[in-house]
Amino acid sequence: MTFEFATIAPAQDRRVRRTRAALMRAAVALVSERGTAAVPVSDIAEAADVSRQVVYQQFGDRDTLLLQAALDLVREELLTHVVDDSHTPAGRPTALAMARHFAEHRAFYRAILTSSSAFALNKSLTGLMLPVNRQLIQQASGERHDPHLVEDLATFLTGGGAALVNTWVVDGEEPLDPEEFSDRLMRMVSVITTAMGRPTTITHDEESRR
């Protein structure tokens, strides 16, 4: 399975990569510890043992740093553990890997998802999950639907899944249960993909209203 991830950092020299990595690790640690995205840039810089100026040089502002830290966390800890098993119905290994990742880093993601970076994070994560859901829709529909409808259905499924994840991470009861949440996601996917295989029946009344 090939994942499309739009926000990939360009090649940089080794020292710059180390500095960026240190800043992103510090951002994740401090946001997780304090439970808020409103961590002063000076605190992040101090934890990474660099100056505030370096933060602005590398990321421009704190929100961009937090967004990039979240995406780097997804790349490093989620994408490398996503299981590609086309024989498993509806991709439960992918759902479980995702649920475990968000549960493990709940404090960090909850802070970001309730901050000004929430929209940007959701948009970027949509770019991650859309190819996965597009493949699910294609497998479920075969050749019955045109590419535009497949894309719309994949976008719909991705948006619905994102809403569930956000609600679960932000408002779910402690401790989060990745197994139970994966089952919820799979039930949603099953209902949608099963409905796709059924012809729509239009009643006489519905037809007369057309």
Secondary structure, DSSP 8 states (H G I E B T S, - for coil): -----S-------HHHHHHHHHHHHHHHHHHHHHT-S---HHHHHHHHTS-HHHHHHHHSSHHHHHHHHHHHHIIIIIGGG----TTSGGGHHHHHHHHHHHHHTHHHHHHHHTSTTHHHHHHHHHHHHHHHHHHHHHHHHTTSS-HHHHHHHHHHHHHHHHHHHHHHHHH--SS--HHHHHHHHHHHHHHHHHHHTS-----HHHHHT-
